[in-house]
Amino acid sequence: MNSAFSSRLKELRNQREMSQKDLGTLLGLSDKTISAYESGRNAPDFEILKKIAKIFGVSVDYMLGASIESENTATEYPLETIPIFEMASFENPVDYLKLPTWAGCNYGIVVSDDSCEPVLSKGDIALVRKGPAVEGNLVIWLIEGKPYIFRLYFQDDMVILKPDNPKYRPVIMSSMEIAKSLIGVVVGRWQKFK
C-alpha cells in the first residue's frame, strides 16, 4: 500500500484519539493488523479500505492520497438487477446479478466453453447490452437458434465471426444475417471467485 495511506490512517486515528486496538475492534481486526497498515507492511483489501474511510468520514481517494480533500465524496450509484442465462437456454434465468445502472447491461450469459479465451473464460458471465455493434466488438450471435460469442468483422458483403481463441475456426455469413442473428454486444465480464 502507498505511504499516503499509511500516514493518513495513523494521522486520522491519532486525531480521534483512537488506539490501534480501538480501530481494530471496529473493523474486526487485530491491533497488529492496524500496526502493519500504518507501517506499510500490509495493505487492507478494498472492503476494509471502504470501512476505514467510512469510520473517519473521508473518501477512499483521500485515504489513498489521490485527493487532498478529506471530505467524503463517495457517490452511491443506483443498482439494477439483470437476468443471467446459460448459453444453452434463454428461456429461464439461472441467476440474477445487481450492477450499477451506468454499466448499461441488459442481461448476462454464462460462458460455456473456451472459445473466447483469453478475454472470457469458461464460467465467466458475459455482460451484454442489446443494440447495434461495430467491427471488432465481441457479440452474441445466434446460429440455428443457439447463441455463440464471436468477434465481429466485415469484409465486402460478408460478416466474419471470429472466436478470440485461435483453436476455433471463424464462421462466415452474409451481412443480411445481422438483423436476425445479432442479439447483443458484450460490454464486460463478471467473474466469480473460485
C-alpha positions in Angstrom: 0.0 0.0 0.0 1.2 3.5 -0.6 2.8 5.6 2.1 0.0 8.2 1.8 -2.5 5.6 3.1 -0.2 4.6 6.0 0.4 8.1 7.1 -3.2 9.2 6.7 -4.5 6.2 8.6 -2.2 7.0 11.5 -3.0 10.7 11.4 -6.8 10.2 11.4 -6.6 7.6 14.1 -4.5 9.9 16.3 -6.7 12.9 15.6 -9.7 11.0 17.0 -7.6 9.8 20.0 -8.2 6.2 19.0 -5.8 3.4 19.7 -4.9 0.7 17.2 -6.8 -1.7 19.3 -9.9 0.5 19.2 -9.8 0.8 15.4 -9.1 -2.9 15.1 -12.2 -3.7 17.2 -14.4 -1.5 14.9 -13.1 -3.3 11.9 -13.0 -6.8 13.3 -9.2 -6.9 13.0 -6.3 -7.2 15.5 -4.2 -4.2 16.6 -1.2 -5.9 15.0 -3.0 -5.7 11.6 -3.7 -2.0 12.1 0.0 -1.5 13.0 1.0 -3.3 9.8 -1.3 -1.0 7.8 0.3 2.1 9.4 3.9 0.9 8.9 3.2 0.0 5.3 4.0 -3.7 5.9 0.5 -4.8 4.9 -2.5 -3.4 3.0 -6.2 -3.7 3.5 -8.5 -5.2 0.9 -10.9 -2.8 -0.8 -13.8 -3.7 1.6 -11.7 -2.9 4.7 -10.5 0.3 3.0 -14.1 1.4 2.4 -14.9 0.7 6.1 -11.9 2.7 7.3 -12.9 5.7 5.1 -16.4 5.5 6.5 -15.2 5.3 10.1 -13.2 8.5 9.6 -15.8 10.2 7.3 -13.4 10.6 4.4 -13.3 9.3 0.9 -11.3 6.3 -0.3 -9.4 8.7 -2.6 -8.3 10.7 0.3 -7.2 7.6 2.2 -5.1 6.6 -0.9 -3.6 10.0 -1.4 -5.4 10.6 -4.6 -7.2 13.6 -3.2 -6.3 16.3 -0.8 -9.9 16.8 0.2 -10.7 14.9 3.3 -14.5 15.4 2.8 -16.3 12.2 1.9 -17.3 12.5 -1.7 -18.3 8.9 -2.3 -21.3 8.5 -4.6 -24.0 5.9 -4.3 -25.0 4.5 -7.7 -28.4 3.1 -8.3 -28.4 -0.6 -9.0 -30.4 -2.7 -11.4 -30.9 -6.4 -11.5 -30.2 -8.3 -14.7 -31.0 -11.9 -15.5 -28.2 -14.4 -16.1 -28.8 -17.2 -18.7 -27.0 -20.3 -19.7 -25.7 -20.4 -23.3 -28.0 -23.4 -24.0 -31.2 -21.7 -23.0 -32.6 -18.2 -22.9 -35.9 -19.5 -21.5 -35.4 -19.2 -17.8 -32.7 -17.2 -16.0 -30.3 -19.3 -13.8 -29.4 -16.4 -11.6 -29.6 -12.6 -11.2 -26.9 -10.0 -10.8 -27.1 -6.5 -9.4 -25.0 -3.9 -11.3 -24.8 -0.1 -11.4 -27.3 1.2 -13.9 -24.4 3.1 -15.7 -23.0 -0.3 -16.7 -25.7 -0.4 -19.4 -26.2 -4.2 -19.3 -29.5 -5.9 -20.2 -28.5 -9.5 -19.3 -25.7 -11.9 -18.7 -24.7 -15.2 -20.3 -22.6 -17.8 -18.6 -19.7 -18.7 -21.0 -19.8 -22.4 -21.7 -16.5 -23.0 -23.4 -13.0 -21.6 -24.0 -13.7 -20.1 -27.5 -13.4 -16.6 -26.1 -10.1 -17.1 -24.3 -8.3 -15.0 -23.2 -11.0 -12.4 -22.9 -13.7 -14.6 -21.4 -13.1 -17.9 -19.7 -15.5 -20.8 -19.2 -17.7 -20.0 -16.2 -17.4 -16.2 -16.6 -20.6 -14.2 -17.1 -20.5 -12.1 -20.3 -22.3 -8.8 -19.6 -24.4 -7.9 -22.6 -26.3 -4.9 -23.9 -28.9 -5.1 -26.6 -28.3 -3.0 -29.6 -26.0 -2.4 -32.6 -22.4 -3.5 -32.9 -19.4 -2.2 -34.7 -16.5 -4.0 -36.2 -14.2 -5.5 -33.6 -17.0 -5.9 -30.9 -17.4 -9.1 -29.1 -21.0 -10.1 -29.9 -23.7 -12.6 -29.1 -24.7 -14.2 -32.4 -27.5 -16.8 -32.9 -26.7 -19.7 -35.2 -29.6 -22.2 -35.7 -31.2 -20.7 -32.5 -28.2 -21.2 -30.3 -26.1 -18.2 -29.0 -22.4 -18.0 -29.6 -19.8 -15.4 -28.7 -17.7 -14.1 -31.6 -15.6 -11.1 -32.5 -17.4 -9.3 -35.4 -15.6 -8.3 -38.6 -16.9 -7.2 -42.0 -15.4 -8.0 -45.5 -17.3 -6.9 -48.6 -20.9 -8.1 -48.0 -19.9 -10.8 -45.6 -19.7 -11.0 -41.8 -16.8 -12.8 -40.3 -17.4 -14.1 -36.8 -14.1 -15.0 -35.3 -13.6 -16.6 -31.9 -10.9 -15.0 -29.8 -9.3 -18.4 -29.2 -7.3 -19.3 -32.3 -8.0 -23.1 -31.9 -11.6 -22.4 -33.1 -12.5 -21.6 -36.7 -14.2 -18.4 -37.9 -17.7 -18.5 -39.3 -18.5 -16.6 -42.4 -22.1 -15.4 -43.1 -23.9 -13.0 -45.3 -24.3 -9.5 -43.9 -28.0 -9.9 -44.4 -28.0 -12.1 -41.3 -27.2 -9.3 -38.9 -30.8 -8.2 -38.3 -32.0 -11.6 -37.1 -28.7 -13.1 -35.7 -27.1 -10.3 -33.7 -28.7 -10.3 -30.3 -26.2 -8.3 -28.2 -22.8 -6.8 -27.6 -20.5 -7.9 -24.8 -19.7 -4.9 -22.7 -17.9 -6.5 -19.8 -17.5 -9.7 -17.7 -18.3 -10.8 -14.2 -16.0 -13.4 -12.7 -17.0 -15.4 -9.6 -14.1 -16.1 -7.3 -13.3 -19.8 -7.4 
